[in-house]
């Protein structure tokens, strides 16, 4: 249904609408805010120390049950949890921070910048830095938590130099990409070790915004390093006190759910495409890993509840006495309704049989 605002906009000339949209983009533009920061005298220092004993990343492969572990950890008195609530299986209520802290793994994130530290290609580096700027300005924490912005500005100032005019009339590099800003950006030279140190300080600074009561010694983040590479040595160079829990689930239920809900980013119209996609997702993953990261089967969390929780507590070094709100956020009886969904899809049983053959180790029997 059209709103009054839509009707008014439809009556305005195109160039007026375009001008209004450009002004809105300029107001929220990261690079505009960054220019104000670097040309001012009020600069900040990034934090050298982490305010948490453990930084815990809970990740999965798309509807694989990682939300159940987030809900479980919400029940612990010494945990602060930042992440989505999966409405399909959660009984969590009153969550105030319902988003992913997503500036490490995605395009323009910290991991991509590392790939270019040895590059002398000015055009690639310019495109990279414009991706970084666009990535940051679209982060929910950047948009909604103004206190985060100086931290991102300071980080950007330490990896970027502006070349040429501060208000160029034309975009001179990579004109086919149509950046939001016409600025020419150069990537500063630095070693991997220096870059990792800078990133640690940025991460410490951003996560300090989530610090609550002193007894909340651990912070849990949704999909922090979910890039499917599972390079734990590299990840711990960014976050030395990192703990990672990876959740997997019977892929037949994921295929069934994707078909039922028409999840567009999961291939589900063709079982062979789904299997190929899922195999790419798990190429570097080990279901039996418990040291580099802790692998948890979603179904075990439901049907072997106590044993699985003990394993998670041991991995995290968390005392069971901290689990003071049992069943308030994660109820295994409720989540059990989402196990074996594929069995009801009788007309597609041959497709599920094929998944069981090709992805046998992940299927729950």
Buried (B, 14 or more C-beta within 10 A) or exposed (E): EEEEEEEEBEEEEEEEBEEEEEEEEEEEBBBBBBBEBBEEEEEEEBBEEBBBBBBBBBBBBBBBBBBBBBBBBBBBBBBBBBBBBBEEBBBBEEBEBEEBBBBBBBEBBBBBBBEBBEEEEBEBBBBBBBBBBBBBBBBBBBEEBEEBBBBBBBBBBBBBEBBEEEEBEEBBBBEEEEBBBBBBBBBBEBEEEEBBBBBBBBBBBBBBEBEEEEEBBBBBBBBBBBBBBBEBEBBBBBBEBBBBBBBBBBBBBBBBBBBEEEBEEBBBEEBEEBBEBBEEBBEEBEEEBEEBBBBBBBBBBBBBBEEBBEBBBEBBEBEEEBBEEEEEBBBBEEBEEBBBBBEEBEEBEEBBEBBBEBBEEBBBE
